[in-house]
Amino acid sequence: MATAYWDREGQDAVPVVATSFWKAGHTPTLIAAFLYFDLAFMVWVLLGPLAPMIAKTLALTPAEKGLMVATPTLAGALLRVVNGLLVDRIGPKMAGAISQVIVIAGLFTAWILGVNSFGGTLALGVILGFAGASFAIALPLASRWYPAEHQGKAMGLAGMGNSGTVLASLFAPGLAKLFGWNAVLGLACIPLSIVFVAYMLMAKDAPNAPAPKRIVEYFTPLKQADAWWLMAFYSVTFGGFVGLAASLPIYFTDQFGLTPIVAGYCTAGCVFAGSLVRPMGGALADRIGGVKALMMVYLVAALALTGVAYASTLGSALGLFVLAMLALGTGNGSVFQLVPQRFKAEIGIMTGLVGMAGGIGGFYLASSLGLAKQFTGSFAPGFLIFAGLSLLAFAGIALVKAKWRATWISGARI
């Protein structure tokens, strides 16, 4: 059996003999990418589970709470472009090492000096953005080892590191109750340091990396409409996932009066659902095509988020959030089944650009929920607008699917 994909210049189809997934790539690197991504995402959303306690200590308004948990998302979005450039210039392994050192040093400093103001939380959020930017490193690190027919599974497994958000929701509130929320910043450095050592020992750059280009050449994908479409689609799927992961602790405590610890457990359940299905979303896209998978995803997400806006009980809200996260997590894997098919030679910068768009979507959702609560007294408008964006994304994928299937050459279903 053979397959084909675009060569480095995107002009000729190159036949590649298919083989099993576990023999096709480099498993230690895939594991290292997952671990790095997992712990990075854990600290990226750390301010979310801690937000009820931080807000009480610093007397923050609902809008300030929303901006506090949204700042790491926005910083991570912008830094993903920087990391995408570094991946293609110095290689993903070294780029990941630099990013991890910055995050560990930043958290350690915040723990030693303390965070005593709203401005301090925003400064910490910018540092945590480097953890969110790990997306643009971990995925190319894994992806470059795998052929086209296994891209969905490889990107899905590496991307399942977004399950680190579950760890933050599960453990941060309890540790904060025992030791204080500022101490959690220092405690987070322990697992981060362990994973850093494992990463340096296990990760290896793929031998088929494209040659470095001039800086301006990295942004040539933006001249093509397909790049913008993929960015828009991911801004909804990943934006919804990370925006909810950061905001749900605030929602559950404000809307239903839950304690931070119980709110953390509820958030963890929702986030776990979205994280678990990311590799399944990649595998589903490999089987039925990323386009078809995304069309289903956007419809389910729109219905679930609309239902959340009108949910009157904790049980109904929790069930709808789980459904929304299942859809969005599947969509995350589906988008990144498509990206390498269209932009294999530019996978580093495209991962950064698409990831940036996802982060911006998350920033919008998290901040808009806080603004909605402050100015209308309800979270509902924020959820309804994002449900509308899901429907727009559905219309967009329906618009481009025929062209993509007619013009793309790849070894996987589109």
ZIVEN-V868949 format. One record per pair of residues at least 24 apart in sequence whose C-alpha atoms are under 6 Angstrom apart, sorted by the first residue. I is the first residue (numbers start at 1). J is the second residue. If there is no record, write none. Layout:
# ZIVEN-V868949
((I J) (I J))
This chain:
# ZIVEN-V868949
((3 411) (4 410) (4 411) (5 409) (5 410) (5 411) (8 345) (25 145) (25 146) (28 202) (29 202) (29 203) (29 204) (30 142) (32 199) (32 202) (32 203) (33 138) (33 158) (34 158) (34 161) (37 161) (38 161) (38 162) (38 164) (39 164) (40 131) (41 162) (41 164) (41 165) (42 164) (42 165) (42 168) (44 128) (44 131) (44 132) (45 246) (46 168) (48 246) (49 169) (49 249) (62 370) (62 374) (63 370) (63 371) (66 366) (66 367) (66 370) (67 367) (68 122) (69 246) (70 363) (70 366) (70 367) (71 125) (72 125) (72 126) (72 128) (72 129) (73 359) (73 363) (74 359) (74 360) (74 363) (75 126) (75 129) (76 129) (76 130) (76 132) (76 133) (77 356) (77 359) (77 360) (78 356) (79 133) (80 133) (80 136) (80 352) (80 356) (81 352) (81 353) (83 136) (84 136) (84 348) (84 349) (84 352) (85 349) (87 348) (88 348) (89 212) (92 137) (92 141) (104 189) (107 185) (108 186) (111 182) (111 185) (111 186) (136 351) (136 352) (140 348) (144 206) (145 206) (148 411) (149 411) (149 412) (151 337) (152 282) (152 283) (152 286) (152 337) (153 279) (153 282) (153 283) (156 278) (156 279) (156 282) (156 333) (157 279) (160 275) (160 278) (162 275) (163 275) (166 268) (166 271) (166 272) (169 264) (169 268) (170 264) (170 265) (170 268) (173 261) (174 261) (231 354) (231 357) (234 358) (235 357) (235 358) (235 361) (237 328) (237 331) (237 332) (238 332) (238 358) (239 358) (239 359) (239 361) (239 362) (240 362) (242 362) (243 362) (243 365) (243 366) (247 366) (270 322) (273 326) (274 325) (274 326) (274 329) (275 329) (277 329) (277 330) (278 329) (278 330) (278 333) (279 333) (281 330) (281 333) (281 334) (282 333) (282 334) (282 337) (285 334) (286 413) (289 413) (289 414) (290 334) (290 414) (291 414) (294 331) (295 394) (297 327) (297 331) (298 390) (298 394) (301 327) (302 387) (302 390) (305 383) (305 387) (306 384) (306 387) (309 380) (309 383) (341 410))
